[in-house]
């Protein structure tokens, strides 16, 4: 859906009662939403008539109002009246007098289903509906067959296992006539499907009122799905039954078996992390991992399970680390749920004496701090990670710690320290002695290489910077590390913007968007959209470009990003290029506040130069303009950023030249590059 929203030029219509999260960012552009919560009373009356309900127009319209125009409720009501009362609208009070008013939760439809339940009585019809409550999709014939095998499941299939083929078809037909089952699918005649509200209503009944039947049913489906898939699936389609097996296994209380026999051994293939790294199925993995948390919520603790199938503290630690990693990859590095999981994992690492996983937990927390907390807090945690790595004398951990220190110092504006940490990390990584057995969100050695490229650019060595970042991109591709590649492309696009290399910005942003679309990287998708917008503005397509930048910034905020310094600075440049200097100056003021709040001094020289450029265009006093340029030069030299010192000096020189050639004139534009 995200890919269609980003690139499709045709038409795709989705009907759903819940928001499609993957396309929320596109709602105001390519994915338009139309709310259809309530039919008008005339439309509701026509629907009832189409279903064969008889009565005066006024009564049909009143019935529609009584059900608040809820389409499913009216559909079920029409079928119910046909079955029970020969379609007479006057008998609607059998249902409507007991209605509540919460239409969004489907209470109207639930009341009609209660009436059907009373009318059917305990028998095969209700058993079929409860059975479908076990599925979150159409139930195929083999899965239904697994549930109907002897011996019958007490409280569920007692009335079904004795049915003949004709009786089964009659029962199904009766439910379809009542609109409680979907019409038969010609491409899959044995498949049964129903509306989500119907599935939820009867599934909830089974889970709460018939707990043993619920568990036994899920146990059978668990065994069915795990034998349906190849022992070691090679594709996502082959792997899907194993995802379903874990879901059903957890519903059956088979937590330990589902984790070790299916998730670890067959889905992730132990330390190879096959589903994540080869199939890039992180979204599906999150759906599976959610089953190990109480109520399926990351904020809740991991389920312990009963004595026979209980999870150990080591299992709990593994689940927390896997969940945090996949949350960070799909929702963004700053997602609060990931930090919560990493925080719980840290405590277990101390309890279980797992310094290797303690390092991963701390790095995960540092990543969250990187875009949500002040630079001093990030530096303190990076130093703690470095101390841990040195104590453990672990090369892998040491490279990760050096990458954290390099990135933190880069944000703080200490490019010299950044380079020293980064080049040491690259040297250790290239020595070949750093083979990690732990799944990480990126390769720390390549992260160090990206920091080297950044400092090379600040030193004014654009050729070396380009070569280094291209090497990093090439290495990520060789490793087939999709998330690491996205992160590297983000840095490459940012450097290309600083170089004002529009061709490179276009190349990197396009690949970043495509990669993020395929792998559901919300954070990097938003970043790619911003770079693309900046490039459009630089190419003279300001209206389209600024919309793209705003869309990307909304995406970053949705991913939990608070330190929006890069995007806000790019927005200021884009506004200036669009000849909207006052708005550009406002964006610069916002960038200054962000930089101060997060102690991100690495952009100070750039921001000060932009301030001077915008003030010049607005015809401000020389006493405001000159200090901005002079301070930009001073900061750039202090931070040893030859690139920004040279640019600030060139811009100031151009300002002085134009000022001298236009005596008394105020308000002229200076080039950004």
C-alpha positions, -999 to +999 in steps of 0.1 A: +000+000+000+028+024+008+045+017-025+012+023-044+007+055-025+042+067-034+044+057-070+011+044-085-006+065-111-037+044-114-065+038-089-066+015-059-097+016-037-095+003-001-126-002+021-117-004+058-130+007+092-096+013+106-068+037+093-042+021+070-011+033+089+013+027+060-004+053+038-013+079+065+016+102+053+000+104+018-036+112+029-035+148+016-018+139-016-021+106-034-042+087-009-075+105-005-098+094+023-136+095+022-154+088+055-185+066+050-195+061+086-232+068+081-257+062+053-284+089+049-319+078+059-329+076+022-299+055+013-305+033+043-341+028+033-331+018-003-306-007+011-333-023+032-356-025+001-328-040-019-325-067+007-362-075+004-375-057+034-412-046+031-428-015+046-437+021+041-409+045+031-413+064+064-408+032+084-378+022+063-362+056+068-369+055+106-353+021+107-322+035+090-321+063+116-325+039+145-294+020+133-276+053+127-271+044+090-246+017+100-243-002+067-234-037+081-261-034+108-287-026+082-275-054+059-277-079+088-311-065+099-325-068+064-314-105+062-326-112+097-361-097+091-363-118+059-354-150+077-374-145+109-403-122+100-408-125+062-392-091+056-417-071+077-401-039+088-425-036+117-406-063+136-374-044+137-382-035+173-371-070+181-336-057+176-337-019+176-351-014+212-319-029+226-295-009+205-267+012+220-253+043+203-216+036+198-217+031+160-179+033+156-174+001+176-201-017+156-225-020+185-255-018+161-242-048+142-234-067+174-270-063+185-282-078+153-258-106+157-271-112+192-306-115+177-293-140+152-276-159+179-308-162+199-327-172+167-302-198+156-298-213+191-267-234+199-260-254+167-238-256+136-244-220+125-229-205+156-201-231+157-191-220+121-191-183+131-171-190+162-146-210+142-141-181+118-133-160+149-100-179+151-088-163+118-078-128+108-083-135+071-104-159+049-103-194+063-091-219+037-105-254+034-074-272+048-074-250+079-111-256+085-104-293+080-077-293+107-103-279+131-130-304+121-109-335+126-119-361+152-121-360+181-144-329+181-133-299+201-157-296+231-177-264+230-169-257+193-171-285+167-194-309+186-222-301+162-201-299+131-181-331+130-213-352+125-226-331+096-228-347+061-214-328+032-250-317+022-257-306+058-225-286+059-233-269+026-268-261+039-255-245+070-230-224+051-257-213+026-279-203+055-252-181+069-245-166+035-282-158+030-281-140+064-251-120+052-231-134+081-207-151+057-193-135+025-204-149-009-186-179-022-153-171-039-153-188-074-115-192-073-116-209-039-148-228-033-139-242+001-129-209+016-150-191+042-149-154+050-169-129+069-169-092+079-143-083+105-170-072+130-186-106+127-152-123+131-144-102+162-177-107+178-178-145+177-141-148+182-143-128+214-171-151+225-150-182+219-119-167+236-137-154+268-166-178+273-151-210+260-114-206+268-105-243+266-121-246+231-102-215+221-068-230+232-074-264+217-085-248+184-053-227+183-032-257+192-046-275+162-040-246+139-005-242+153+003-278+144-014-274+110+006-243+100+040-254+112+037-286+091+023-267+061+055-247+056+088-262+044+112-270+072+133-240+062+113-217+039+132-196+013+105-170+004+081-149+022+051-168+008+066-201+021+074-185+054+039-171+060+024-203+076+052-201+102+042-166+112+006-178+116+019-208+136+035-186+162+004-165+165-018-196+170+008-212+193+008-182+216-030-181+216-028-218+227-003-209+255+026-227+237+049-198+242+082-216+247+076-241+219+065-213+195+096-192+203+123-219+201+109-245+176+094-220+151+105-184+156+142-190+164+149-223+146+128-219+114+119-182+110+151-166+120+173-197+116+192-190+148+220-165+145+215-159+107+184-138+113+171-151+080+136-135+080+149-101+090+181-099+069+173-120+038+135-117+035+134-082+051+102-093+068+105-070+098+069-059+097+057-095+098+082-103+126+067-074+147+033-089+142+046-122+155+066-108+184+036-089+196+020-122+205+045-126+233+034-094+250+003-092+272-026-078+252-002-076+222+011-042+234+048-033+235+041-013+267+030-045+285+053-071+300+063-102+281+039-131+289+055-157+311+032-186+302+022-217+323+047-239+340+051-264+311+055-238+284+068-208+303+094-184+290+127-181+308+143-147+316+167-154+288+137-159+264+122-126+277+155-108+270+157-123+235+121-112+227+127-076+240+159-073+219+142-086+188+112-063+193+133-032+199+155-039+169+125-043+145+106-014+160+137+008+154+141-004+119+104+000+108+091+029+129+123+050+134+153+050+157+136+074+181+104+054+186+096+054+223+084+017+223+119+006+212+135+026+240+111+010+265+121-025+253+158-016+254+154-002+290+137-034+302+164-055+284+191-036+302+178-047+336+177-083+324+212-081+310+225-072+345+205-100+361+217-126+336+252-113+333+250-107+295+275-079+288+272-086+250+235-078+250+240-050+275+261-033+248+232-037+223+207-024+248+228+007+255+235+014+219+197+011+212+190+037+240+218+059+226+201+059+192+169+070+208+187+098+226+204+109+194+173+126+181+154+132+213+178+144+240+206+170+245+240+164+231+255+162+266+232+133+275+241+115+243+278+120+249+275+107+285+258+075+273+283+071+244+312+073+269+295+047+291+292+023+261+329+029+253+339+021+289+319-011+288+335-021+255+370-015+268+362-034+300+350-064+279+379-060+255+355-067+227+365-054+193+329-054+180+316-035+209+345-011+207+338-002+171+301+004+180+312+027+209+336+046+186+308+051+160+285+065+188+313+088+200+321+099+165+284+107+156+278+125+189+309+147+186+299+155+150+265+167+162+283+187+189+304+204+163+337+189+174+347+176+140+383+169+150+372+145+178+347+130+154+374+122+129+397+106+155+370+083+168+357+074+134+391+067+118+400+044+147+367+026+143+374+021+106+409+008+112+396-018+138+368-028+115+391-032+085+415-053+105+391-082+101+388-092+137+353-079+143+329-106+135+296-099+153+272-128+162+246-103+174+219-089+151+224-051+149+205-024+132+236-013+112+273-021+107+292+001+132+323+001+110+304+015+080+288+041+104+324+052+112+331+054+075+302+077+070+315+100+098+349+100+080+331+112+048+313+139+068+346+153+082+363+151+048+335+173+035+340+198+063+377+198+055+368+209+020+380+176+004+348+170-016+364+144-039+376+122-009+342+126+008+324+114-023+347+084-027+343+075+010+305+077+011+303+057-022+325+030-006+301+029+024+271+025+001+288-003-019+297-022+013+261-020+026+249-034-007+275-063-006+263-071+030+226-070+018+220-048+049+189-029+038+185-008+069+222+001+070+220+010+033+190+033+040+209+050+069+240+054+046+219+068+018+204+094+042+239+106+051+250+106+014+220+127+005+227+151+033+263+155+022+252+160-014+229+188-003+259+205+014+278+201-018+249+215-038+252+185-061+217+182-074+223+151-095+236+132-064+207+144-042+183+131-069+201+098-071+203+092-033+169+104-024+152+084-051+169+052-040+162+060-004+125+064-011+123+032-031+142+012-005+121+026+024+089+019+005+099-018-001+111-023+035+087-001+054+114+022+069+092+051+081+120+073+092+141+070+061+111+074+039+104+108+055+140+118+051+141+108+014+109+128+007+126+159+023+158+156+002+137+151-029+117+183-020+149+202-015+162+191-049+129+202-065+132+236-050+169+239-061+158+230-096+131+257-097+100+236-088+094+253-054+057+247-049+060+210-054+093+208-035+080+227-004+050+204-002+073+174-002+095+189+025+065+196+047+052+160+041+086+146+051+088+167+083+054+154+093+067+119+087+097+126+109+075+139+137+053+108+134+084+086+138+092+104+170+120+126+158+125+157+179+159+170+167+147+182+133+177+204+127+187+190+093+152+191+078+145+226+092+177+239+077+169+224+044+135+239+046+150+274+052+172+270+021+142+258+000+121+288+011+149+312+003+152+296-032+115+301-036+120+339-029+102+336+004+129+351+025+108+361+055+095+325+059+131+313+054+142+335+082+115+321+105+127+286+096+162+297+105+150+310+139+133+276+145+166+258+135+185+280+160+161+270+188+164+233+179+202+236+179+202+252+213+177+228+228+197+197+216+232+212+218+236+204+181+264+229+173+275+212+141+251+233+120+259+267+137+282+280+109+257+270+082+227+285+101+245+318+108+255+322+071+218+315+061+207+341+086+229+367+070+217+358+035+180+361+044+186+393+063+203+408+032+173+398+010+149+414+035+169+447+035+178+445+072+203+468+089+240+462+083+244+459+120+224+427+119+238+413+087+275+417+092+277+400+127+259+370+112+285+365+085+314+373+109+301+349+135+296+322+108+333+326+098+345+325+134+325+294+143+335+275+112+372+282+119+368+273+155+352+240+146+379+235+118+352+233+091+371+247+061+341+242+039+318+265+058+345+290+066+353+293+029+316+296+020+309+322+047+339+342+037+329+341+000+293+351+008+305+380+030+328+392+003+300+391-022+278+410+002+305+437+006+310+439-031+272+444-039+269+468-010+297+489-024+283+488-059+247+498-047+253+527-023+221+534-003+203+504-018+188+478+006+174+443-001+193+422-026+198+385-030+230+366-024+236+332-040+234+301-017+263+285-035 
